Amino acid sequence: MKKIKIDVVALPLSGHLYPTMNLLAPLLQNPQYEIRLFTGPQKKAVAEAVGFQVLPILEGHVKEFEKAANNKEQLGIFSAYRQLSASLDLINLVSDQLIQEWTNHRPDIVIVDFITLSGGLVANQLGIPWITTMATQFVLETTDGPPCFIGGMGSPKNFWQATIQFLGRKATRIVKRIVSFSFRNRLKRYKFKLYNQLGHETIYSRYSILAIGMKELELKKGFPDHFLWVGPSGASVEAGEDYPLDLSFFPNRKKVLVTCGTQLAWAKENLIYQAKQLAKAHPDCHFFVTRGVGGEAFQCENLMENLSVVSYLPYKEYIPKMNYVIHHGGAGIFYQCIIYGKPALILPHDYDQFDYAVRGVEAGVAFTAKRDNSKAIGQSFEELLAKENWPELETLRQAAQSYHPTEILENEIHRLLADKEKE
């Protein structure tokens, strides 16, 4: 039987790479598929440990990538533009590599993380059907609901709020058209158009978009017909034994994981400061702050009797052992809290995190506060501790188990291949 050749393209960012890896991992043992993963060399070892065949991208450009991906401060309009501009140079480098590779070893299907633009652009050029995997579903423009990246808009409660959101969706399109026009010369090689004839964004697949999340939590409506929910799969893939934190030393205290992910280096010191304030106020809790630095020797430093700072903790290994989680509102940690039924306090910092925070609050599974407001954080944490029953969290935890991601993925792969044969 002829194998189905699948190439996967994802940047070496945990919040983007791991959801796609977890979605594909069950297919690695199926002899029907031949799967290759294109990602950065900094994630080569961890991906190979899972079982992927890895072809590194951006070798020799790791420093440039890290500079473009990891900001020194919260993004603003101009810094976001500069980040995108720097990313375009790297996008073109990846595209050159993919064109050469796919010209010699053409895959049947390409699967691309939603911010890894090269994969989709080159697949379009070569006429290869492709699938977008989307760990943050609400970044997709829709015909209804709150626009994202505008401070975390929730469900509209009245006509005025609905009007504001309508204008926000229109403004989002205008801004994207301006940015696209400013980069037109650098995108000329792709014959790039921002929207297709149906008004859909061309940076996402016109064939299939797999939403790695839960429709039960989404506030937006009007997704395209080829948009499918596959459930959450953003767990860490590192081996727990490589990060040996012995929690048996803290038997009589409530355990609280504190994290702001792997990208927000500029936020780590404030996170530790806020954890110290909480630790002073709550001696019955032990706070474990993770710096989010994986791939290195595990380190643990006790800053206070009830506050430990660790280099890294794999979420799937340690969240089940925690009572509460304080996090930044990243997609991976947001859904891991739901999967394991852990109430959360969300301190959004950047990107899509304000949008996740409002979804957590509306769903009744989290509280939120400003990341640098110690008083507000303290009050919200008190509310977190005081709430004894979390029925909404349990309902969502059960709903998370009801998805069948591997089945949906395989159905889409075979549907796209069948459609290709009909052409």
N, C-alpha and C positions, 0 to 999 in steps of 0.2 A: 504494500500500500504506500502510495506517495505521501511523504510527510508534508505537512503544512508549515511553511517557513514564516515565522513571526519575528519581526524585529521590534524591540521596545526602546524608546528614546525618552530619557528623563534626566534632568539636571541633578547633580549630586547634592541636593538639599533634602534633608530627611522628611520634611513635610510634604514633599512632592514625589520623591523617589519611593519611599516606603509604601504609601497606599497603592501605587501601581505594582510594585513588587509583590505585595500581599495578594493583590487581585490575580496576578499571573502565576504565583507559586504553585497552586494545585495542579496546574497543567504541566509542570516540569517532569512529573512522573508518568505522563501520558506519552507513549511512543508515537502517537499520531502527530505530535507537534515538535518542531525544532525551533527553539526560542533563543534569541540572542539579545543581550541588553547593552545598549549604548549609554554610558554614564561617565562621570568624571573619575579619574584615578583614585581620588580620595575615598571613594565608596566601593572600590573594586573588591577589596578583601571581604567586606561584610556581605556584598552581593554574591560573591562566589561561595561563601560559607552557606548561603541559603540554597545554592545549587545552580545559579545562573551562569551562563557563559557570557563573560563581560568583554566588550570591546571599548576601551577607554576613549573618551572624547576630551578635547582641550588639554591633552598632554603638553606640558611645556607652557601652559597658560593658567596654571592653578592660581597664582597670585593675582592675576588680572580678574579671574572669576570671583575669587573671594572678596576682592575690593569692590566689585560691582554688586555682589549679592548681599554683603554684610555692611550695613550702614553704621556710621559713627553716631548718628542721632536719628530722631524720628523724621520720617520723610515729610517733606513739604512739596509744594507744586514744583519748585525749581529743582530741588534735589531728586524728586521722582523723575523729572525729565532728564536730568544728567545720568541717573541710573539707567534709564531706558536707552539713552544714547550710547553709553558704554557697553550695554548688553548687545546692541546691534552688531558691533564689531565681532563679538564672540559668536553671535548667531551665524554670521557669515562664515566664520571658521568651521563651525560644526556642519553647516550646509555643504561646504566643500568636501569634507570628509564623507558625509552621507552620500553625496552624488557619486563619488568615486567608488564607495563600497557597494552601493545599490546598483550601479551600472555593471559591476562584475558579479555581484551576488544578490540578485533581485529577490526580495522577500515577497510572499503572497499577501501579507497583511502587515501594516505598520500600526503600532500602538504608541501614542504620544501623550505625555503629561501636558496639561493645559497651558503651562507657561513656557514649555520647551518648543518654541516656534519653529525651529529648523526642521523637525521631523515632518510636520504637516506641510510646510512650504515645499520641501523637496518631494514629498510623496505626491503632492498635486502636480508638480512639474513632470514627474515620471509616470503619472497615471496609475499609482498604486493606491488601492483603497486603504483608508486609515481610520482609526478610532481615537477619539480624544478621551482620556481619563481625567476626571475633574473632581479634585478633592474639596474644592470650594465652589459649590454649585451656583451660588447667587452672584458670582462675577459675570455670569452669562446674562446678556441683556434679554429682558422679557417684555411682554406687552402689558404687564400689570404687576403691582407690588413695589416695595421700596427699592430705590437704587442703592447700590453698595458704595463703599468708600466715601460716604458723606456723614461720618460721625455715628453711624449705627441707627438708621431709621427703622422703627418697628411697624407693626400693622397700623394702617390709618384708622383713627378713631372717629373722624368726621370729614365733611366735605373739604374743609380747608387743608387738612393734612393730606388727603388724597390728591388735591390740586398741587400741593408742594411736591409730592412724590412724582406726579406727572411731569412737572417742570424739571425735576431732578433727572428723570430719565431722558428728557429731551436735551438737557445741558450735558449729560454724559456723552451723548452722541456727538454733540457739537465739539466738545473737547477732544474726543477721539479723532474726529475728522481733521481738526487743526493739527494735532500731533502727527497723524498719518501724513498729512500734506507736507509738514516740515521735514519728514524723513523720506520723502518721495524718491529722491535720487539714490538713496542708499537701499531702497526697497525695489528699485527698478528691475533688478535681475530676476525678481520673482513674478513680475507683472502683477504686482499686488493691488488688490482692491479690498477696502475695509469691509464692505458688505456685499453679499451676493444678490441675485434678483429677488430672492424671497425676503431680503432685509436681515438675513442672519449674518453674524460675524464670521468672516472667512478664516480667522485664526483658529477656529474650532472646526472639527470635522463636519462635513455635510452628509457623511455616511452614518455616523454613529457617535453619540456622546454618552459615556457611562459615568453617571454621577455617583461618586464614592461617598455617600451620605444617606440621609434619611428624609423622605418626603414628609414625614410626620412633623418635622421641625422647620420646614421651609415656609417662608412668608410670601414668597413671590409666586406668581402664576403666569401662564402663557409660555411655557417652555416649548421648544420645537418638538415635532412628532418623533424625531429620531433621538430624543433625550430619554434615557432610561435610568431609574434608580436601582443601584445594585447593593446598597447598604454600606455601612462603615467598615473600612479595612485599613486604617492608618496606624496600626500598632507598630511599635519598634521591632526591629528584626535582630538586634544584637543579642548575644547569649547572656542570660542572667548571671551565669557563673563568672563572667568576666568583670562583673561589677558587684562584688560581695559585700553588701551591707547587711549586717546581722541585726535584725529588728527585735530579736529575743531579749535584748538588753533594755527594752523600753516597754515592759509588759503592762504597766499600770497607767500609761498616758495615752490620750488620743493622738493618733499619728496624722500629721498634716504634710502632704507633699507640696512644695512650693517651686514653681518653675515658670520661666518665660521662654522655653524652647531652646533652639540651637542657633538662631540667627541674630537675636537682639543683644549683641555684646554690650552695647551702650546702656542697656537697662539692668545689667546684672548687679551692680553695686546698690542701686536703689532698691532692688528686690531684697537684697540681704538686709538693708537698713529697715525696710518695712517688716521683714520677718523678725528682726530683733525687737521691734516695738510690740509685736504680737506676742512674742515669747515672754517678754517682761510682764505683759498683762494676763497671760494664760499659762501659769506654771503647771497646769494639769494637762497641757498639750506638749508634744515634742514636734518641732518643725524641722523638716528635711529639705533644704534648699539645694536644687541641682543647678550647676552652672551650664549644663547642656553640652559639655565637651566630651564627645565619645571618641572611641578609637585610640585612647591613651590609657596608661596605667591608672587604675582606679585610686582615687584619693578621697579621704574623709577627714574633715577638720571640725572639731567641736568648738564653736565660738562661745556658747553658753551651755549651762547645764541641760537646757531643753532646746538647743538649736545646733544642728549639724549642717555643714556645707559639704556637699559631695561633688565630684567632678561630673558624674553622669549616672543616671538611673534609667534603664529601659522601662518604659511605661507599663507594658503588658506584664512585666515581672513584679512590679512594685505597687501599682495602683490598687490591685486587689487587697493588698495588705494595709492600705491606708484607710483612715476614717473620713478624711476630707482632702480636697485638693484646691490649692490656690494657683491659678494659672493665667496666662496671657490671652487666652481665647484663640489659640491656633486650632486648626481643623482636627489634627490628630488627637491632642489631649482633650479637646471638647467631646469627641465621640468616645474616647476611651473611658471617660468618666461615666458616660451613659451605659456603655457596654457592661461596666463593672458596678453600676449603681452607686456612684460616689457623688455626693453633693459638692458643689464647687462655688468658689468665689472667683469671679473673673475680673482681672485688672487689664483691660485692653491697652495695647501700646501702639500698634501700627497696622498697616495693611488692612486685612479683612477682619481684624480681631474685634473691632467695635460692633460689627455686624453679627458676629457669633455671640457676643455678650448679650445683645438685645434678644437674640433667639433663645438663649439660655434662660433669661429672665421671663420672657413670655411663655416659655414651655414649663416654667415652674421647677426647673432643675438647678438653678444657680442664682446667686446674687452678684451684684457688680459694684465697683467703686473706681474712682480715679486712681491711677497707678501711683501717684506721688502725694496723695492726700491721706496722711496717716490717720486723721480723725475719722474720715469716711470709711477707710479700710477697717479700722477698729470696730465701728458701728456695724458694718456689713458682716464682719466675722462673728460678732455677737449674735446677729440675726441667724446666721448659718448654724451656729451651735444651738440656738434656742428652738429651731424648727425640728420637731421630733419625727414627724411623718412626711414622707416624700412619695405620695401615691403617683404623681405624674412621672417621677423618675423611674419607678418600678414599671409603669406602663410602657415607657419608652425603652427600658432595658429589655423587656420581653419582645417588643416590636423589632429591636435590633437583631434578634435571633431569627426573625422570620424571613429574612432576605436570603436569596440563593445566588450569590455573585458569580460563582463558577458556571452555573447553568446558563445564566444570562449572557456571560461573556462568550461561552462556546456557541450559543445560539446566534449571537451577533457575528462572530467570525464566519460561521457557515452561511449565514444569510448574505454577508458581503461577498463571499466567494461565489455563491450561486448567482448573485446579481451581476458579478463581473463576467461570468461565463455567458450570460444572456446578451451582453453588449456586442 
